[in-house]
């Protein structure tokens, strides 16, 4: 087992300044994460880098620590980090500030919805780090408002999310304004073809590191499962699964903003600490929702994909796909919100039988299995809640007021009757409601899935036969025309 001096020496071995090392110590870092171990020496050496890693793996420190160590003596912008969303820009800027504050690093966040003049003023006053979203950064560069803007190190963070959000052309434009002799780092959880092409264009002889198993796109710390339900059962199924899992923090993913608002209202009305997050909310409301979710004032966040892009909250124990996402990449991003930094997590997907095709496509592209489960019955949940309540009663400390209250009630009831009434009162607040049975059993769901696969195979076979007949027909027709000529 490693002792403290061995653990500390692993960061000391990088040769950072004492001020950067103080930031590392203050952040509570113990052992460099795999991406930090691999990426930091490459960036310190001045090489361009493609880093494939999921959010929550220590990626920000992996590029931030060596970059800030190199630029700490500068009086102008030395590090530019480009992120897909305002929320992620704020997160990254906060982490870089905390890591670099003892080295005197000044950090500015640049995004839409805030004053141009204030952002430009803060940059001109000697900020060494700028964290920016593509839209606002492109506006500042193309309008000439940022003068003498020559960052030595440029990081493109969450590149695949930039692609998903339609920022690829903006990114290409931005790099046309940046110095050609820069050092460039590209970070991405997945590497689709457009991102590989972008990397080839903006990086020079890059090194490549990856801590993502090509056969396992999602974290091994995430238990993945799906439940087959009727469409009308979605909300009941969601509530039942939240009650059963009792998550510390959960993110519920919806396809549409109207679904986010509806579900957040339903959950709040049922007594859950739930808030919505989507793109139509103003920035102040979005910031407040994320802040409350991080602090624990809100423990259920109902969100669209775009709103939750890059959201880094380490203690999310449950992710629920209220609807199955349209593509495997979105599934990977959603599942990646839990099981972070060594913590265990669970990802649940609700599907109807007509969505088996989407499920099979995602399963085919995932290395980790997605297990079929059935939703607990209300009887099962009540039994679990009774067990939990019994444990609470066992562990409860007897208060002085309880003794005096019991004495005052003994004139009307005996002690066992008082205990039964008290437990019944607690049960009325604890026990699950809703239908007894929700969704299909595992046996029923497997039967439906096998029928779907069999029908799909028949359609594919018919398509291949029709294709062969069509080709043979064209061949015979061509031969007949040839004989006529």
PATIVO-29761 format. One line per 2 residues: for each residue x, y, z of C-alpha. Coordinates in nm, 3 decimals. Layout:
N
X,Y,Z ~ ...
END
This chain:
485
0.000,0.000,0.000 ~ 0.130,0.348,-0.089
0.213,0.594,0.186 ~ 0.145,0.969,0.169
0.499,1.059,0.062 ~ 0.479,0.813,-0.231
0.143,0.953,-0.336 ~ 0.266,1.313,-0.321
0.584,1.229,-0.511 ~ 0.379,1.111,-0.809
0.264,1.469,-0.871 ~ 0.601,1.612,-0.763
0.768,1.397,-1.030 ~ 0.611,1.615,-1.300
0.834,1.903,-1.190 ~ 0.562,2.164,-1.150
0.637,2.491,-0.971 ~ 0.573,2.498,-0.597
0.274,2.730,-0.656 ~ 0.108,2.480,-0.895
0.187,2.198,-0.652 ~ 0.013,2.397,-0.379
-0.296,2.420,-0.599 ~ -0.284,2.042,-0.650
-0.257,1.985,-0.275 ~ -0.538,2.232,-0.203
-0.761,2.054,-0.454 ~ -0.716,1.731,-0.256
-0.561,1.535,-0.542 ~ -0.390,1.219,-0.422
-0.281,1.006,-0.717 ~ -0.267,1.123,-1.081
-0.553,0.971,-1.278 ~ -0.468,0.759,-1.586
-0.533,1.047,-1.826 ~ -0.317,1.277,-1.612
-0.033,1.026,-1.601 ~ -0.034,0.996,-1.980
-0.117,1.350,-2.094 ~ 0.082,1.574,-1.858
0.434,1.473,-1.977 ~ 0.330,1.516,-2.342
0.192,1.867,-2.285 ~ 0.495,1.966,-2.076
0.715,1.852,-2.365 ~ 0.533,2.088,-2.601
0.374,1.826,-2.828 ~ 0.025,1.848,-2.974
-0.210,1.591,-2.826 ~ -0.531,1.402,-2.899
-0.673,1.282,-2.567 ~ -0.965,1.042,-2.572
-1.129,1.032,-2.229 ~ -1.472,1.071,-2.077
-1.576,1.367,-1.865 ~ -1.506,1.303,-1.498
-1.169,1.135,-1.551 ~ -0.953,1.429,-1.441
-0.918,1.562,-1.794 ~ -0.933,1.933,-1.701
-0.637,1.899,-1.463 ~ -0.458,1.681,-1.721
-0.434,1.973,-1.966 ~ -0.473,2.258,-1.716
-0.185,2.180,-1.480 ~ 0.095,2.153,-1.739
-0.046,2.442,-1.945 ~ -0.065,2.680,-1.647
0.278,2.574,-1.527 ~ 0.417,2.677,-1.867
0.237,3.012,-1.897 ~ 0.239,3.133,-1.534
0.499,3.405,-1.604 ~ 0.302,3.558,-1.894
0.111,3.887,-1.861 ~ -0.129,3.809,-2.144
-0.345,3.516,-2.254 ~ -0.135,3.202,-2.280
-0.404,2.933,-2.256 ~ -0.734,2.924,-2.447
-0.986,2.649,-2.367 ~ -1.288,2.613,-2.597
-1.591,2.430,-2.452 ~ -1.934,2.354,-2.605
-2.158,2.511,-2.337 ~ -2.167,2.798,-2.089
-2.214,2.556,-1.801 ~ -1.903,2.360,-1.893
-1.706,2.680,-1.953 ~ -1.790,2.794,-1.600
-1.696,2.456,-1.452 ~ -1.362,2.442,-1.634
-1.280,2.804,-1.548 ~ -1.355,2.745,-1.179
-1.133,2.435,-1.167 ~ -0.846,2.607,-1.348
-0.873,2.906,-1.117 ~ -0.854,2.687,-0.807
-0.555,2.494,-0.942 ~ -0.368,2.802,-1.058
-0.455,3.072,-0.802 ~ -0.137,3.029,-0.597
0.063,3.085,-0.917 ~ -0.125,3.411,-0.975
-0.320,3.273,-1.271 ~ -0.614,3.493,-1.372
-0.901,3.322,-1.552 ~ -1.178,3.477,-1.763
-1.491,3.301,-1.888 ~ -1.626,3.415,-2.225
-1.978,3.320,-2.337 ~ -2.293,3.467,-2.487
-2.549,3.648,-2.277 ~ -2.289,3.853,-2.089
-2.139,4.195,-2.161 ~ -1.885,4.209,-2.446
-1.707,4.507,-2.292 ~ -1.669,4.344,-1.950
-1.522,4.026,-2.097 ~ -1.282,4.220,-2.320
-1.181,4.441,-2.026 ~ -1.102,4.143,-1.803
-0.891,3.983,-2.076 ~ -0.699,4.305,-2.141
-0.615,4.340,-1.770 ~ -0.372,4.050,-1.785
-0.574,3.728,-1.776 ~ -0.356,3.431,-1.864
-0.643,3.184,-1.919 ~ -0.958,3.229,-2.129
-1.231,2.964,-2.127 ~ -1.480,3.031,-2.405
-1.780,2.897,-2.592 ~ -1.755,2.888,-2.974
-2.025,3.143,-3.061 ~ -1.903,3.432,-2.846
-1.535,3.358,-2.917 ~ -1.593,3.361,-3.292
-1.780,3.694,-3.262 ~ -1.492,3.851,-3.067
-1.226,3.726,-3.306 ~ -1.406,3.800,-3.634
-1.502,4.151,-3.521 ~ -1.146,4.235,-3.422
-1.248,4.313,-3.064 ~ -0.973,4.085,-2.927
-0.644,4.244,-3.026 ~ -0.304,4.079,-2.987
-0.479,3.754,-2.898 ~ -0.206,3.494,-2.938
-0.249,3.204,-2.694 ~ 0.047,2.968,-2.681
-0.168,2.668,-2.590 ~ -0.519,2.597,-2.725
-0.743,2.321,-2.588 ~ -1.054,2.203,-2.770
-1.253,2.032,-2.493 ~ -1.543,1.788,-2.552
-1.486,1.799,-2.929 ~ -1.750,1.536,-3.005
-2.011,1.739,-2.820 ~ -1.912,2.041,-3.033
-1.989,1.825,-3.335 ~ -2.325,1.711,-3.193
-2.424,2.072,-3.123 ~ -2.336,2.194,-3.474
-2.027,2.398,-3.384 ~ -1.779,2.232,-3.619
-1.773,2.512,-3.879 ~ -1.741,2.774,-3.602
-1.442,2.582,-3.462 ~ -1.274,2.577,-3.803
-1.329,2.954,-3.835 ~ -1.191,3.018,-3.485
-0.869,2.831,-3.559 ~ -0.812,3.047,-3.866
-0.765,3.344,-3.629 ~ -0.524,3.165,-3.392
-0.143,3.163,-3.423 ~ -0.003,2.877,-3.632
0.285,2.814,-3.393 ~ 0.053,2.725,-3.106
0.045,2.400,-2.910 ~ -0.294,2.232,-2.955
-0.477,1.973,-2.744 ~ -0.799,1.806,-2.859
-1.008,1.620,-2.599 ~ -1.301,1.397,-2.694
-1.487,1.102,-2.545 ~ -1.555,0.954,-2.889
-1.369,0.996,-3.219 ~ -1.618,1.002,-3.508
-1.483,1.068,-3.857 ~ -1.548,1.448,-3.860
-1.349,1.484,-3.535 ~ -1.060,1.279,-3.675
-1.061,1.502,-3.984 ~ -1.066,1.815,-3.766
-0.775,1.683,-3.559 ~ -0.573,1.624,-3.876
-0.639,1.985,-3.979 ~ -0.567,2.174,-3.654
-0.296,1.960,-3.491 ~ 0.066,1.910,-3.594
0.219,1.562,-3.552 ~ 0.008,1.494,-3.243
0.067,1.229,-2.981 ~ -0.240,1.023,-2.894
-0.352,0.893,-2.556 ~ -0.671,0.707,-2.476
-0.818,0.570,-2.158 ~ -1.138,0.460,-2.331
-1.154,0.088,-2.408 ~ -1.256,0.062,-2.775
-1.474,-0.233,-2.683 ~ -1.633,-0.056,-2.390
-1.760,0.294,-2.464 ~ -1.916,0.334,-2.121
-1.763,0.314,-1.774 ~ -1.730,-0.023,-1.601
-1.845,0.158,-1.286 ~ -2.194,0.204,-1.436
-2.453,-0.075,-1.409 ~ -2.672,-0.045,-1.720
-3.025,-0.182,-1.748 ~ -3.345,-0.136,-1.947
-3.713,-0.187,-1.867 ~ -3.985,-0.263,-2.122
-4.308,-0.073,-2.058 ~ -4.624,0.050,-2.227
-4.607,0.412,-2.343 ~ -4.877,0.519,-2.094
-4.667,0.379,-1.806 ~ -4.356,0.597,-1.848
-4.418,0.839,-1.564 ~ -4.537,0.571,-1.320
-4.231,0.363,-1.411 ~ -3.999,0.658,-1.353
-4.146,0.734,-1.009 ~ -4.134,0.366,-0.906
-3.766,0.335,-1.010 ~ -3.669,0.656,-0.831
-3.834,0.525,-0.514 ~ -3.666,0.188,-0.552
-3.316,0.326,-0.618 ~ -3.339,0.616,-0.373
-3.058,0.803,-0.554 ~ -2.834,1.061,-0.388
-2.854,1.258,-0.713 ~ -3.027,1.165,-1.037
-3.046,1.309,-1.388 ~ -3.358,1.228,-1.592
-3.301,1.276,-1.966 ~ -3.589,1.383,-2.190
-3.602,1.446,-2.564 ~ -3.808,1.766,-2.554
-3.818,2.081,-2.342 ~ -4.194,2.042,-2.287
-4.129,1.697,-2.135 ~ -3.868,1.847,-1.902
-4.114,2.106,-1.768 ~ -4.396,1.852,-1.731
-4.186,1.591,-1.550 ~ -4.017,1.844,-1.321
-4.362,1.973,-1.219 ~ -4.498,1.620,-1.161
-4.199,1.514,-0.950 ~ -4.208,1.837,-0.747
-4.580,1.789,-0.682 ~ -4.505,1.439,-0.551
-4.258,1.580,-0.301 ~ -3.925,1.521,-0.478
-3.657,1.793,-0.489 ~ -3.664,1.819,-0.869
-3.577,2.097,-1.113 ~ -3.577,2.121,-1.492
-3.288,2.226,-1.717 ~ -3.326,2.312,-2.086
-3.217,2.565,-2.345 ~ -3.523,2.791,-2.326
-3.450,2.881,-1.963 ~ -3.266,3.210,-1.912
-2.904,3.187,-1.803 ~ -2.972,3.289,-1.443
-3.232,3.011,-1.402 ~ -2.998,2.755,-1.560
-2.708,2.857,-1.338 ~ -2.929,2.840,-1.029
-3.059,2.491,-1.121 ~ -2.705,2.357,-1.168
-2.578,2.527,-0.851 ~ -2.861,2.380,-0.644
-2.806,2.036,-0.799 ~ -2.436,2.046,-0.714
-2.499,2.161,-0.357 ~ -2.768,1.898,-0.296
-3.059,2.140,-0.252 ~ -3.198,1.970,-0.562
-3.128,1.600,-0.603 ~ -3.321,1.526,-0.924
-3.239,1.719,-1.241 ~ -3.471,1.673,-1.539
-3.283,1.780,-1.851 ~ -3.251,1.773,-2.227
-2.931,1.643,-2.386 ~ -2.810,1.986,-2.495
-2.864,2.144,-2.153 ~ -2.672,1.866,-1.976
-2.377,1.855,-2.220 ~ -2.053,1.850,-2.026
-2.229,1.874,-1.690 ~ -1.973,1.745,-1.440
-2.125,1.651,-1.103 ~ -1.927,1.369,-0.944
-2.187,1.222,-0.707 ~ -2.469,1.146,-0.953
-2.573,0.792,-0.863 ~ -2.852,0.744,-1.119
-2.920,0.839,-1.481 ~ -3.260,0.761,-1.635
-3.332,0.774,-2.007 ~ -3.702,0.865,-1.994
-3.695,0.797,-2.368 ~ -3.418,0.598,-2.535
-3.178,0.836,-2.715 ~ -3.173,0.843,-3.094
-2.810,0.733,-3.135 ~ -2.533,0.546,-2.948
-2.324,0.861,-2.904 ~ -2.603,1.033,-2.709
-2.640,0.720,-2.498 ~ -2.268,0.728,-2.413
-2.287,1.096,-2.314 ~ -2.593,1.041,-2.096
-2.453,0.734,-1.920 ~ -2.126,0.921,-1.869
-2.296,1.159,-1.625 ~ -2.275,0.887,-1.356
-2.006,0.644,-1.238 ~ -1.742,0.918,-1.226
-1.412,0.951,-1.046 ~ -1.425,0.595,-0.913
-1.784,0.618,-0.784 ~ -2.043,0.355,-0.878
-2.348,0.456,-1.076 ~ -2.656,0.316,-1.245
-2.805,0.397,-1.585 ~ -3.166,0.301,-1.660
-3.346,0.317,-1.994 ~ -3.723,0.298,-2.042
-3.838,0.154,-2.375 ~ -4.158,0.032,-2.537
-4.162,-0.276,-2.766 ~ -4.157,-0.055,-3.077
-3.821,0.086,-2.961 ~ -3.638,-0.251,-2.968
-3.461,-0.146,-3.290 ~ -3.298,0.155,-3.120
-3.204,-0.060,-2.821 ~ -3.035,-0.326,-3.035
-2.842,-0.061,-3.229 ~ -2.709,0.087,-2.904
-2.630,-0.256,-2.759 ~ -2.434,-0.347,-3.072
-2.210,-0.042,-3.036 ~ -2.161,-0.081,-2.658
-1.902,-0.316,-2.512 ~ -2.072,-0.329,-2.171
-2.396,-0.527,-2.142 ~ -2.734,-0.359,-2.092
-2.934,-0.592,-1.869 ~ -3.308,-0.651,-1.903
-3.495,-0.603,-1.576 ~ -3.856,-0.579,-1.463
-3.991,-0.288,-1.262 ~ -4.049,-0.377,-0.895
-4.412,-0.422,-0.798 ~ -4.564,-0.198,-0.534
-4.560,-0.505,-0.303 ~ -4.182,-0.545,-0.355
-4.123,-0.176,-0.293 ~ -4.339,-0.174,0.019
-4.141,-0.468,0.158 ~ -3.817,-0.282,0.094
-3.951,0.036,0.255 ~ -4.070,-0.160,0.560
-3.722,-0.304,0.601 ~ -3.568,0.042,0.568
-3.817,0.189,0.817 ~ -3.744,-0.087,1.069
-3.374,-0.001,1.046 ~ -3.449,0.369,1.097
-3.654,0.291,1.408 ~ -3.375,0.067,1.544
-3.115,0.340,1.495 ~ -3.331,0.629,1.622
-3.223,0.801,1.945 ~ -3.499,0.845,2.204
-3.563,1.212,2.279 ~ -3.676,1.350,2.615
-3.996,1.481,2.458 ~ -4.083,1.129,2.342
-4.084,0.998,2.701 ~ -4.314,1.275,2.824
-4.548,1.232,2.525 ~ -4.568,0.855,2.584
-4.650,0.910,2.952 ~ -4.930,1.153,2.864
-5.087,0.904,2.620 ~ -5.073,0.602,2.851
-5.399,0.719,3.012 ~ -5.584,0.646,2.685
-5.387,0.363,2.520 ~ -5.152,0.084,2.620
-4.789,0.097,2.501 ~ -4.829,-0.155,2.217
-5.125,0.038,2.072 ~ -4.928,0.363,2.088
-4.636,0.197,1.910 ~ -4.866,0.060,1.636
-5.027,0.401,1.584 ~ -4.686,0.571,1.563
-4.555,0.315,1.313 ~ -4.874,0.344,1.107
-4.828,0.720,1.095 ~ -4.473,0.674,0.967
-4.590,0.416,0.712 ~ -4.848,0.656,0.569
-4.560,0.888,0.477 ~ -4.326,0.617,0.347
-4.512,0.349,0.157 ~ -4.517,0.344,-0.223
-4.823,0.422,-0.427 ~ -4.910,0.370,-0.791
-5.020,0.055,-0.978 ~ -4.927,-0.285,-0.839
-4.759,-0.390,-1.167 ~ -4.584,-0.160,-1.415
-4.431,-0.273,-1.743 ~ -4.357,-0.622,-1.875
-4.197,-0.901,-1.674 ~ -3.855,-1.022,-1.791
-4.015,-1.334,-1.942 ~ -4.275,-1.128,-2.131
-4.016,-0.875,-2.250 ~ -3.778,-1.149,-2.372
-4.061,-1.312,-2.566 ~ -4.145,-0.980,-2.734
-3.777,-0.916,-2.811 ~ -3.732,-1.261,-2.970
-4.041,-1.207,-3.187 ~ -3.903,-0.869,-3.296
-3.565,-1.025,-3.388 ~ -3.735,-1.306,-3.581
-3.951,-1.060,-3.778 ~ -3.645,-0.845,-3.850
-3.453,-1.148,-3.980 ~ -3.746,-1.246,-4.206
-3.763,-0.892,-4.346 ~ -3.388,-0.891,-4.407
-3.401,-1.231,-4.580 ~ -3.692,-1.115,-4.796
-3.500,-0.800,-4.884 ~ -3.193,-1.000,-4.987
-3.404,-1.236,-5.202 ~ -3.584,-0.942,-5.365
-3.245,-0.783,-5.431 ~ -3.112,-1.100,-5.597
-3.428,-1.135,-5.809 ~ -3.396,-0.772,-5.914
-3.031,-0.818,-6.015 ~ -3.110,-1.143,-6.204
-3.399,-0.972,-6.380 ~ -3.175,-0.686,-6.489
-2.913,-0.938,-6.607 ~ -3.168,-1.134,-6.815
-3.306,-0.814,-6.961 ~ -2.957,-0.699,-7.058
-2.881,-1.036,-7.217 ~ -3.209,-1.027,-7.417
-3.129,-0.677,-7.549 ~ -2.782,-0.795,-7.649
-2.924,-1.087,-7.853 ~ -3.167,-0.852,-8.026
-2.882,-0.626,-8.128
END
